[in-house]
Amino acid sequence: MKKIISKLILLVLIVVSTVAFSQNPVKIEGRVLADEQPLSDVVISIPGNNIKVLTNNEGKFSIIIQSSQNKNVEIIFNAAGYNENRQIFPLENNSNIQVILKEKINEIAEVAIEGKTTLQKAGKTSYKINSKDFTKNTKSDKVLQRLPSITVVNENILIHNRKQALLFIDGIEADFIELKKLDAKDIATVEVISNPPSMYNSTQNVDAIIQIITKVKEEHFIKGELEARGGTRLSKYGFSPTLSYKSKNIIFKAFYDFGTNNQNINNDFERIDGNFSTYTKTDRQVKGWQNSLNAKSKIILNSKSSIYLSGNLFGYHFDGKSMGTFTDSNQNYAFTTEDQEVLRKWGVSGVYEYKFNEKSIIQFRSKYYDHYNSNNYLFQNSLSEDHNTSYTRLRELSNEVIYRNKSKIQGLTYFLGYKNIYRRFQFPLEASLYSQSLNTFHGNFSYDITDKISTAASLAYDNTYNSTEEFSQNYSYFLPSASVNFDLGKISLNVDYSYKIQRPNATYLNPVPVVLSPTYILKGNNSLLPELKHSFDVTLHQKNTKNKSDISLNLFSQLLTNAIVETLVTENNMIINSFENAGKGTIIGSNLSYNRKIFKLINFSGSAGFNYSLYNTQSEIAIIRRNEGFSLSSNINLSTTIKDKYSIIFNGNYNSRNIQLVSTSYYKPLTSIEIESNYFNDNLTVNLSYNDLFGWSAKSKIRSNYKNFSQTNLINNNLSNILLTITYRFGKNFTDRFSAPAIVNDDITNK
């Protein structure tokens, strides 16, 4: 009897333990890749179960399953544009699963999936793009116009209506024309980085970054575009061919763009200096053109190493002729001027990348850059003639090494790097040569403390040595940046801080006067030091998935010390514009952005903000020593599609004033509208745009006022134009994406 009872007790224990064991959760973790790149927003599910998770930006996922009597579990991996992947795994804890998704070869409509379309981290927001929201062949500049807090105006991309954004496509710096070559259907994600790492604080003048990540496809084909455009006024026309080639180990893409840029400009200029006044009226005609050439390639050497090569060329040529009158208390005469400006800049770069494993990568980068800008100016009246010639040239060689690693610690990623830049500025013979040697060490890390709190921090050490025939300079800075993001449920809070420097560009350094008009003479200063900028940002962001709305509020402040400011000084009885390190600046303000769909038909994106700016200098030779005021910045974008064939977009932008130490500029609203549609199996796109409706923004005013000195320049430059653009596509559809960040040096500003 005791034996029977014992066996029953043992049986009960076995059953209980089995039941208890069956309730123990099993955690399966891993990573999803496509074409050796992490794939985000992959939907991971289990048949017959409501559990669904998404991969993060690093392609990582973690799914918890209640174990059962089954020894295996089937997991399904789904992503728009990729073949479904079903795999069976042992029902046991596993943290090292790797899944490869292959892109669908046939073009099919995208499948909308449930899940987060916006991912917020410290200093960065990621937006998943669904091409179903756009008509076919829509370009990526239209995509950016719909995203929260982004403004696209005159080929400039702004964050919160004020931060100039540097554009990257798959890790490689891109310009605006390249943005207009990328189809919306090829975009997977857009990342908005509001507080770039400190590696950008030293060698690049970057306030924000927009990174477009494209989809990955495996097809091997050739494709291209032929674009032609023409306008109704100012002899506006242009053309742009594009070609891409992709094979198993090589990707090559190139484009060329040429366009005319003619202008008619009228100026009314008045200056009052004490009891002395002058008045100048000028009518100026400008005829010119600009072109650009860009080519990039990727060569896959083996599974671990690749080489990236790129080259670019940009230039323009403008010829101006003016007729005008000059009046003051002593003179009254008519004059004519002829001027010519030529810009030519080109660069070549290469990157060698080696992958130790999926977590560790090292890159060796090198770049050569050449910049040349010349100005010729001829002034004539009945009594005199004056000829002025000036030029600047910059040659630059950069080398950089970067090591990136994704730590075994969950949520921790870091990279370390070193960068060297050698620059040589050259001015006319009267001026001395100017050389600059820059060495920067930088490190950056990002870490998710919890699911609700993410952080990012970085530090750069910068040492610069400048030398001319007359003097030398040696200075060093520690440049930190930090971001933290709090997920508060429906609302997220992001806090950014950065300390940056901005070096003077070639124009600022050129000590030879450049005559740009009878009333505007510009002279640089080759002893300038960098400008120092402390920036603080606080952003509240709320996304409502029910009504598909998005709202964000940004509060910011900037403190400028050692500021590089344009000043007015008297030299040889003439008033000229020069530059000094004598300024201080304070800028504070806010910006509110709101996005939503109205009546399920119209996409609305708008923002508005106010800021207060104060500039002052203690310079005894500066004529104007203080300027301050409030400004309003606003932007609106309305877009809709009709029968999935016609796209209509309206853009409006209004920046009331731009305040600097030497002047305040006043502007009027800039509006535009465009209609686009596709024909002949979507191989032909026709775009009709009306830029600057009714010429509203043609008139602007630049005003300077301090004590007994004032001057006003009224400018009328009507660029209003109706433009017709026709684009023909040929070849097989495929994505020519590849990722390899090349060296970018934007710590000085070049035209």
Protein Blocks (a to p, Z undefined) as FASTA:
>chain_A
ZZmmmmmmmmmmmmmmmmmmmmpccdddddddeehiacehiacddehiabdcdddfkopa
cddddddfbfbdcdddddehiacddddddddddfkbccdddddfbacdddddeddfbdcd
ehiacddddfklpcehiafklmmmmpghiaceehiacehhlaccdddeehiacdfklmmm
pcfklpmbdcddfbdcfklmmmpccfbdcdddddddfbdcddddddddddfehhiacddd
ddddddfkbccddddddddddddddddddddehjaccddddddddddddddddddddddf
blmbccdddddddddddddddddddddfkbccddddddddddddddddddddddfblmbc
cdddddddddddddddddddfkbccdddddddddddddddddddddfbghiacddddddd
dddddddfkbccdddddddddddddddfblmbccdddddddddddddfkbccdddddddd
ddddddehjaccddddddddddddfklmmmbdcdfbfklccdddfkbccddddddddddd
dddfklopacdddddddddehiacdddddeehiacddddfkbccddddddddddddehhl
accdddddddddddddfbfkbmblcdcdddddddddddddehhlaccdddddddfbacdf
kbccdddddddddddddeehhlaccddddehehhlmmpccddddehjbccdddddddfbd
cdddddddedjdddfbdcddddddfkbccZZ
